[in-house]
Amino acid sequence: MNRIRGAFAVPRKGETFELRAGLVSQYAYERKEAIQKTIMAMTLGKDVSALFPDVLKNIATSDLEQKKLVYLYLMNYAKSHPDLCILAVNTFVQDSEDPNPLIRALAIRTMGCIRVDKMIDYMEEPLRKTLRDESPYVRKTAAICVAKLFDLGPAMCLENGFLEMLQEMIGDPNPMVVANSVTALSEIHHAAPETQALQVTPNTLRKLLMALNECTEWGRVTILTTLSEYRTSAVNEAEQICERVAPQFQHANPSVVLAAVKTVFLHMKLVNAELSKTYLKKMAPPLVTLVSSAPEVQYVALRNIDLLLQKQPDILNKELRVFFCKYNDPPYVKFQKLEIMVRIANDRNFDQLLAELKEYALEVDMDFVRRAIKAIGQVAIKIESACEKCVNTLLDLINTKVNYVVQEAIVVIKDIFRKYPGYEGIIPTLCKCIDELDEPNARAALIWIVGEYAEKISNAGDILAGFVEGFNEEFSQTQLQILTAVVKLFLKRPDKAQGLVQKVLQAATAENDNPDVRDRAYVYWRLLSNTSDPDAARNIVLSKKPPIVTTIHSLPPALLEQLLMELSTLASVYHMPPEQFVGQGRFGADAVQKAAIEEQLQNARENPLAAAAAAAVDGTSAPQQQNNVENLLDIDFDGTAPASAHKEPGGGVSGLEGLAGTPVRVESPAGGVPSGNNNLDDLLGVFGDSAPSTTSAGAPPSGGAGADLLNGFSGLDLTGGMSSPPPASGSNQPKKTNEDIMSLF
Amino acid sequence: MLSGILIFNQKGENLIFRAYRNDCRPRLADIFRIQVISNPQVRSPILTLGSTTFSHVKHENIYIVAVTKSNANAALVFEFLYRLVLLGKSYFGKFDEEAVKNNFVLIYELLDEILDFGYPQNTETDTLKMYITTEGVKSAITNNPTDSARITQQATGALSWRRADVKYRKNEAFVDVIEDVNLLMSATGTVLRADVNGQIVMRAYLSGTPECKFGLNDRLLLDNDAAGPGSANPSSGGRSGGGGGGGSKTRAAAGSVTLEDCQFHQCVKLGRFDADRIISFVPPDGEFELMRYRATENVNLPFKVHPIVREIGTTKVEYSVAIKANYSSKLFATNVVIRIPTPLNTAKTTERTSQGRAKYEPEQNNIVWKIARFSGGAEYVLTAEATLSAMTNQKAWSRPPLSLSFSLLMFTSSGLLVRYLKVFEKSNYSSVKWVRYMTRAGSYEIRF
């Protein structure tokens, strides 16, 4: 409303006009108040760039607070008035020679943030002076300013030898100056590796280790990170680093602890086995302590612990209990704790773990319950001696008759069958639940079990006949299983299934549109009608399958190594290499194109703004025009930006959904599933390559593992919806997942 | 590193927008609002869209958001956000929407100071308060170059947490040992998990630059002492001041405690602790958290709770909860609150207690039983009955755990004792030290 009114108002009135009047008032307090109001308007997203010249007039003041506000305004709008910025230069240069170190620092700090090309030329002198300032506070600020300058004009930064100056400053007596110099150098080094800005030599190493114990907590993180990136081959250096860094495990700041763990972990490889063992022991308690920090920090810590455990499975052997979920833990923490508990499960603590998991399986958060049940299965497959207890626990759970509990338990039991023989006795119990299963995954699992043990189930034929009856109403994934199971039954007991196999092959080839189902049916048909080698079908369909080794998701070793070097960063939280979510090359070709289009749109959005703003300086009609632009911007934004951020994943998922005949969920811009879907896609892609071979051998393997992978990942990004709703709508999400898999095979 | 810091209220209005880098554009505020605040499905504190990552924490009724464009250090980002909350609390008392709106100028000033180009700088409250102050007071200080020089010296120095010229007429140090005891007990009464998160808070009013040495009945330290022959026995000598009501015991008598892990304030010389487990430091002036520790062995549980909960059909739940104090009868706990969950469809409850008052709180789905003063050794019982209303879709009750909160003075669950606190200063003044112990309930949960 305000905007519309503003757009039609006479330019002589309105907020901007009032602010301007205040800014040029003859009373200091009125001017200051007007500046504050301007900043407030700026925060609210109003464009107050038209006031630039008036605000600028207030820059020469002795009031530090006011100066800071003017500087803040300058930083925000410098780009819209590059020419006028020059007017501020004089004040900056003067301030950088002020007797008060706070003001000197403020001047040099702000100068670096005014991203206007012309400013660069004036920065050289003040920067050079402040880098050699007597006050460490000014020096540490100037050090960071070099990084800012490099970002603006690398050439100028190199020509003037600022890099060399920074490198010298690593030897500064003040630890904070050292830390900031290292920060700036490492930023430059990462932005432009060819500069070789940050080279750790034995000499700098010594200085860094010295500064480590004295600087602020954040400085410690910087230094530790640098140390962790330092690759040495000298054993004594590695020993020295570990020795000096290990005390930092006791720091109160979790990020310092994680950085220290990272550094020691990476350098530990070089020191002798005995010593590295003690370091592993030493890092366990601090890691556990991280689990009692704030939930967000905890989450980061847990994701990192997960990585560490994949490399060193036994460091937290005795700490199972600390990972028990608290009732009030946020879901993302709970899910991660579950994964970690399974990783540290062993034959001594599984009793405790199972009791705990059973407790979780009786909670109400559906997603969490499913994961807990899955974890029981993972424990069973990981620890042979635990298997019987796990199966009993699962049977107890099936007896609760809670729909989703039963379904998940059956999927899990199927995996157990794939590893351990000897549990056929429970099959009748499972078959009793047959009518309750409505998820394709669970149906498929049960049918697989029936097919696999057809010779031991007296009424296998009847059970399967029921499924064949409604063959065309089933999900494709289930159809594939029915097909395989019936063929297995036929091969094992030809007398009973003669008619059934005919019927199902007929249904799958003649009445089915899904090429996967059809193709598999044809393959079976051929095999069965092969008269030259009557054993061919038997050898292929009933061949002995290799037992599965684990259902716990582990990262490929190469990726794991890479991620261990990224400990405590976002990459370690996502368990993805940084290239996948930072900067370019994140998407495929068309996504890049999309990004380019978006960038153009954005430029287009900015340019009229700049144009409008420029016009505003000239004079009269500007405010009006500008307000229009602003309105357009908003509309423009609301529509496009989120949509474009989502187009890709959204398209992919709903496409699949459409195929399988479930209603397509319309993605409102607000309701989107974030980039997590990209991961899913990626992963599925990877998986698709290896999957088909397994599928033809005996189907569910790939389905099961695939689902594990998927769920592992949705834990990461919390694909959303799984949690809250009533069962009916809640099952929507898992279904989608399954279809993803199915349509791939 | 960080590209920007944003603060939102619950409605998604942008209260603070501070960009540190070029790539933090105003439209990101809208994206965050749409993707996180108005999206009920988001359940992760980290969200990456495109190449922009939003990391947020929620405090009171505001969202504090860090925007990053690179593969940033996630632990550091969150820790920094929490530090910002802490700063806000110490500046404004309460860090909520109102405080942000009323103090936005000061917040911008703070943000300018504690982050430079997205890299965290000095975030020590005490130091910052010297030169970033609420209106009026400050101009006098900061406009004086010599004062500023001193301030900046401190803001960057090796002792960035302490001024050099502190003077007190009476030198005192107060040590509070505060333990949060966590318990998770299964329905069958076995202890699934019991541990202690302790913190030692110190209020130091000491002149000059005092070097402090702090001793606990830490088993490893005591073993060290025993191993090193002839090492002077410092036990009771250090406790010059009275008041430490726990009573100073000789080493032989005091049981020792195994600390699983300790974390120290940055003033503690970590190298020293690592080498011989001696806690030595130059304290900041005033109140600070000296250390945090964790203990998991021999945890003394102050309360034993026996809940019996029976669901009778679908219409009624019967409770009988007995709670017994498991500490010396000389002590007493205060503010004991027992929260007993009821099913979501509870219509009405009746309670009877042998002590204290019980009340049904429908909005929390709890029966809350409060006992203001709970003497050691006492045992109290509550019997209650919840009548349930009929529901159309019968959903099982999740039976959330029963939880307890209390505070108990002069008791430590871990058995930790302060053995000594020695203060060394050039001028060799004598100082008075006071020690206080308190145990509180952390997450004290009993399943049933």
Interface residues (C-beta under 8 A of the other chain):
Chain A: Q36 I39 M40 M42 T43 L44 G45 S62 D63 L64 E65 K68 L69 L72 M75 N76 D98 P99 N100 P101 L102 I103 A105 R109 G112 C113 R115 S135 P136 Y137 V138 K140 T141 I144 C145 A147 K148 D151 N174 P175 M176 V177 N180 T183 E187 N213 E214 T216 E217 W218 V221 T222 T225 R244 A246 P247 Q248 Q250 H251 A252 N253 P254 S255 V257 L258 A259 P285 P286 V288 T289 S292 A294 P295 E296 V297 Y299 V300 A301 N304 R321 V322 F324 K326 Y327 N328 P330 P331 Y332 Q352 A355 E356 E359 L362 E363 V364 V402 E566 S568 T569 L570 A571 S572 V573 Y574 P578 F581 V582 G583 R586 A595 F637 D638 A641 P642 A645 P669 A670 G671 G672 V673 P674 S675 L716 D717 L718 G720 G721 S723 S724 P726
Chain B: E13 N14 L15 I16 F17 A19 Y20 N22 P26 R27 A29 D30 I31 I34 Q35 S38 N39 P40 Q41 V42 R43 S44 P45 I46 L47 T48 L49 G50 S51 T53 S55 V57 T68 K69 S70 N71 A72 N73 A74 A75 L76 F78 E79 F80 L81 Y82 F104 V105 Y108 E109 D112 D116 F117 Y119 P120 Q121 N122 T123 E124 Y131 E135 K138 S139 T142 N143 N144 P145 S148 A149 I151 T152 Q153 A155 T156 G157 A158 S160 L184 S186 L192 R193 D195 N197 E260 D261 C262 Q263 F264 H265 Q266 V268 K269 L270 G271 F273 D274 E289 M291 R292 R294 N393 K395 A396 S398 R399 P400 P401 S443 E445 R447
